[in-house]
Amino acid sequence: MGTADSTGEAERLAALLSTLKERSGLSYGALGKRLHLSASTLHRYCNGDAVPADFAPLNRFARLCRATPEELVEVHRLWILADAAREQRGKGVGGAAGGAAPAADPGTPADPPDADATPKSPDTPDTSETEETQNTAEPPDSPSAPRPRPRRRLILAATAGVIAVAATAALLVGRLVDDGAGAGEGQAAGAARGPVASPEAADSPSPSPSGSASGKPSASPSPSGTPGASPGSTADGKPAAPAPTGVPFHASVRAHAWENQCSQRYLVDREPDAVRPPPVEQDAPAWVAAMGAVSADEQVVEVTLQGKGSETVVLQALHVRVVRTGEPLPWTDYGTGVGCGGGVALRTFDVDLDQGSPAARAAEGQRPFPYKISESDPEMFRVTAHTGGRDVSWYLEVEWSSGERQGVFRVDDRGRPFRTSASAGRPAYDYPPGASEWSEHQPG
């Protein structure tokens, strides 16, 4: 949890949280007991004195206060902005402490560093410079200008040669990479083509490392060059600015988002006495990994995309890719809780995994793609995938474009496909509030 420093984003977030709290009629103590948080922590959130490092506490807080779907989205959007502003302030403080190198005069090329130079105190005379000056006669017409040292000229020439060779090698490698790009899943297409997913992606249960939403970019956009210009230069012969690379946005994926604390069920290949008590929502990924659990009947995935800079990114489409499908798992069905009451449904996009070609369809009242994102205007997409009779491994792909660049970004569960299986006819168990063990599910 970090301090908010009274930023505009944190203040707007705090105002919305305070409104939800007052409307709920619950005290900080009552809310804290239900959320397993201290009353002072909730008070700091609602006053704007702190912003949590994770969205899960605010998500549960808003749902407990019966926020509308629109308010839930707004809470998430304001939290993203406040969290990003806090990170930017942290980077700014670190940069100021380390000191910044002065920028070179735009009209004068900066001199490369002297390879044999060592740091010296401003008050310490340079003995090597003094000795060389004593052994070198100064030209009579410029007594104040020291003669350039031969050794420095040699080093500068060698440095220029190394830079030229490195630049040539980089251009050659870049051309080879561009010629080979586009065939693999998750790579960017050329400026004149749309993004194309590899057919091998649908047959491979283990995704390519470069196509994951776990922090690695899934596309290597290739900018179009200037006609008639040599590689690495513009039409007037001046060196071209480095082309932007990588995906121009940040992605945050929650593979186990719940409609409410009681809505989610999982299939586990264990007897009840070997299954841990159900987790709270933010601990679901660790519980699923430890139990080897698979989402039963439906799985809710939240994807948040935020631009990295001032440029606008257009999200063209959202696709569903099925890796594998088979018979439902013959495992036992376990629920996350009972007796919690109804929750706030927020189904932005719905995916029927039982269809031959599943597609992400916008829910009623939700506009379809395209969307636009930037650093100050993120978007959160909530995808609910469900199946009534299959065991399906699947992932999502987002088509994007920014200027002349375009590509495909893969969304999955930290490098692995999402997995959802039907639970019809399987033994079912629940863990009622206050219980110490699993008990058989009672329909209704």
N, C-alpha and C positions, 0 to 999 in steps of 0.2 A: 504494500500500500504506500503510495507516495503522496506528498503534500500537493495541494492544488495551486498555492501561491496566488489565489484570487484572480485567475485568468477568466476572460469572458466566457470561454467554453465551460469551465468548471462552475461558474456562477449560474449559467443557464441550466446546466445539468442539475445543480443543487436546487434551483427553483422548481424544476419539474418534479424532483423526488420529494421535496417538501409538500408540494401540492397533492401528490398521490398519498402521502402519509396522512395529511390533514383530512383528506376525503375518506380515508379508510376508517377513521375514528379510533384507531389503535394507538396505544402509547409506544414509545421507543422500547420500553421493557418488554411489552407483549410481542412486538415485532421481533425483537432480538431473540426471545426464547424460541419462536417458531423458525427463525432463520439460523439459529446457533451462532449468533453474533452478539457482541456486547452492545448495550444501549448507547454507550459513549461513541462506539464506532459508527453506528447508524446516525447519531447526531452529527458527527463530523461530515458524513456523506451529504446529509441534508442541508448543512450550513456551508458547504463548499470548501471546508477546511482540508479535505482529503478526497482523493480519487482512487478507487481500488485498482490494483494492477490487473485484475481479471474481471470479466464482465459478469460471471456467474452470480456473485452476490447481488448485484443490481437487478439482474434478470429475475431472481427469486423474490427480491423485494417488491419489484413492480407487479409481478403476478399475484403475490400475496395481497397487495393493495388493490387488486382487481383492475389493473390498467387495461385500457382498450387495446386492440391490435395496433392501432395507429400510435398510441402512446408508447407501447413496447418498442416499436421501430424507432421512435424519436429518442427514447432513453438510450437505445443502443447507438444511434448516430451521434448523440452528444457525448457519450462516453468515449467513442472512438476519437472524436476531435479533442476532448480534454486529455486523453492519454497520449495522443500524438504531440500535443502542445507541451506536455510535461517532458516527453523524450527530447523534443527539440531544445527545450531550455537546458536539459542536462548536457546535451552535446555542445550548446553554446558556452556553458560554464567551463566544460573541459577544454574547449578550444581556446578560451580566453586565458586559462591558467597555463596552457602550454605555449602560448605566444604564436603569432602568425608571421610568416615570412612576408616581407614587403613585396608587392607586385612589381614586375619589371615594367619599365617605361614602354608604352605601346609603340612608340616610334623607334626604339632602340632595342635590338636583340640582346637578351641577357647573356653575359659571359658565362661559359661553363666553369665549374669549380676547378681550381688548381689541384691536380692530383697529388702534388708533393707538399701541399700547404697543410699546416697543423694549427689548431687553435692556439692563439696567443693572447695574453693580457694586453689591453690597450696601452698600458704603461711599460710594457716590455719591448725593447727594441728588437727588430728582426736582424739577427747577427748574420744570417746568410745573405740578406740584401746588402748589408753594410760591406761585407767582404767583397762581394761581386762589384759593388760600385767603386771600391778603392782600386780594383784591378782593371777597370774599364775606363778608357778616356771618353769624356763627354764631348759631343759635337759643340763647336764654338758658337754656332748660331742658335742653339737651344739649350742654354746652360741649366734651365730648370726642369727639363723633360728627361727622365731616366730612359736609358736605352732599353728596348725590350729584351728580356732574357731569352737566349737561344733555347734553353731547356723548356721554358713555358711554351714557345712556339711549337716545339716538337710534341709536347703533350697535347696542345690544342689540335694539331693536325691528326694525331693518333685518335683523339676522342671523336673528331669529325668523321674519320674513316669508320670507326666502330658504329657510330650512329647511322651512317649511310647503309652499312651492311645489314644492321638490324632492321632498318625500315624496309629494305628490299625483301628480306626474308619474311617480314610480317605481311607484306603485300602478297607474296606468293602463297603463304599459308592461308591468308584470307580468301584468295581466289579458289584454292583447293577446297576449303570448307564450304564456300558458297556453292561450288559445283556439286558437292555431295549432300548439301542440306535439302530438306523438304521431303526426303523419302521416309524418315523415321517419324514415329508417333510423337505429337506434341511439338514439332518443329514449325517454324514460320514459313509461309509461302512467300513468293516474290511479290513485288508491288502490284503486278498486273494480274495475279491469281488470288483466289480465295484460299484459306487454310485447308489443308487436306490431311485427314487422319489416316494413319497406316492401317491396312487391313489386318496386319499381324497383331495389332493392339487388342482386337476382340478375341483372339485365340490364346493370348498369353496371360496366365493368372498372375504373374508378377510383373508390375509395370516398370517402364524404363525410369531410371533415376532422374533423368532430366525432365520427365513429364509429371512430376509430383507437385502437389500444393503444399509440401512440407518445408517450404523455404527455398527450394531450388527452382530456377526459372524453367518453364517448359517450352520455351520458344527462343530461337536465336534470330531475331528479325534481320533481314538484309535490306538496307536502304538502296534506293535506286541511284545510280551515278549520274553525273552531268554529261550529256552527249558531247562527244568531241573532246573531252578533257582527259588528260592522262591520269592513271590511278594515283590517288592521294593528292590531287590538285583540282582547283576549280578551273572554269573556262579561261580566266585571265592569267592562269599560271601560278597563282598564289597557293600556298599550302591550304588544303581543306581542313575544316574543323573535324575532330573525331566524331564519327557517326554514333548516335546513341545505341546501346546494346541492351539486351535483356528485356524482361517483361516490365512495362512501365507502370506497374501497380503492385501493391502489397496484397497478399491474400491470407485470410484467417479462416480456418475450417474447424467447425465443431461437428464431429462425426456422430455424436450421441446427444443431440438436443432433444428435450422432452416437451410434450405439450403441457404436462404438469407432473407433479411428483408421483402421481399414481398411474400415469397413462402408459408407461413403457413396460414391455414384457420381453424377456430374453429366454432363449433355448440354451440349456446347459446339459452336457453329457455327464451328469453326476447325480447321485442320490441326494435328497434334501439335507441329510446330516453332514454332507461334505461341501455344501454351498454356503458361502459367507452371507451374512445379512445384507439386504439390498442397500446400495449406496445412495447418497444424494447426487443430484445431477452433475455437479462439477467433478465428482469422483468416479463417474461412470466409466470413463476410458480405462482407468487403472483396474476397476472391478471386472470389466469385460475381458481385459488381457489376462488377469489372474485366473478367472474361471473358464476361459476359452469360450465365452458366451457369443451368441449370434442373435441379432435383433429378431424378435418374433413378429410376424405379420406386417409390421411397418417400421420404417426408420426415418427419423427427421434429421436432416443435415442443414446446418446454417453456414453460409458462405458470405464473408464480408470482404469486399474489394475496395481499395482506396488508392488513388493515384499517388505517385511518388513526387511529383513536382507540379508546376503550373500548367503543364500541357493537359489537354482533355483527352481522355481515352473513351472510345465508343465500344461498348459491349454489344456485339452484333447478335449473338444467339447463344442459347444454352442447350447442349445435346446430352443425351443419355447413351452410354456405351455399355453393353452387356458383355462381360468376360466369359461367364459360364453360367449354365442353368441346369438344374437337375431335380430329382425328387426331394420333397421336404425332408428335413433332418428328423430322424426318429429319437429326438431328445426330449427331456422334460421341460415344461414351460413354467417359468418363474416370473412373478409380478413384482414391481418395485414398491407397491404399497396398496392399501385399501382404505376406504373411508375418508379420502381427502376432499371429496366434493369435486365439482366440475371446474375445469381450468379454462384459460383463455386460448381458443384455437387461433393459430396464425399460420394458415397454410397458403403461402404465396404461390408455390408451384407444386403440382401434383404429378406423380409418376406411377403408372400402373405397370408393374414389372411382369404381369402375366400376359401382356400384349406381345405380339410378334416383334414389333419394333417400338419399344417404349419411348415415349417423348415427354418432355417437361411441359405441362400445360398450365397456363396461368389460371389461378382460381378466379371465381366470379368476382368482378369488381377490381381485379388486378390487371393492369395493362401488361401486354407481352413485351418481349424485346423488340428493339434495342433500348439500351440505357446508356447514360453518360456518367462518368466518374472523374474526379480530380482529387487533389490532396485535401481540399476543403469541402468536398461533396462526395462522401463515400456512399456505397449502397450495400444493403444486406439482403441476401436471397435465402429464403427458407424453403427447402425442397423436402416434401414428404413422399417417400417411395413405399409402396405396399404390394404384397402378394398374398393370394389366397390358396395357392396350391403348388408353389415351386420353392426351390432353394437357389437364390440368384446372387451372383457376384457382379458388381457394377461400379461405374464411376461416371463423373460428369466432365464435360469439356465446354469451355467458354471461348467463343470466337471474339477476338478483339482487334481494334485498329487504332492507330495514333499517327496522324499525318500520313506519311508514305509507308509506314510500317504496319504489319498485321501478323497475326499468329493465332495459335490455339493454346490455351492453358488448361492443363489437366487438374481436376479436383478429385482427391481421393483421401483415404485414411492413412496419412503418413507413409505414402509409398505403396500401400496395399489397396485393393478394391474394397468398397463397402460390401457387406454381405447381409442379406435379409432372407429369412426362411419362413414359410407358413408353419403354423402350430396346430392346425385343426386335428382333433382326435388325439392329441398328446396329453399325458398326465400334467395337471396344472397345480401350482402351489402359490400361496400368498404369504406375506409376512405382516400381519396386522400391527398397528401401532401399539407399543408396549409389550409385544410378544418377544419371546426369547428363542423361538424356533419357527421353522416353516410349517404351515398347515395346508391341508387340501383346499383348493379354490372352491368357493361357493358361488355358483352362477347367480347373477342378479344382485 
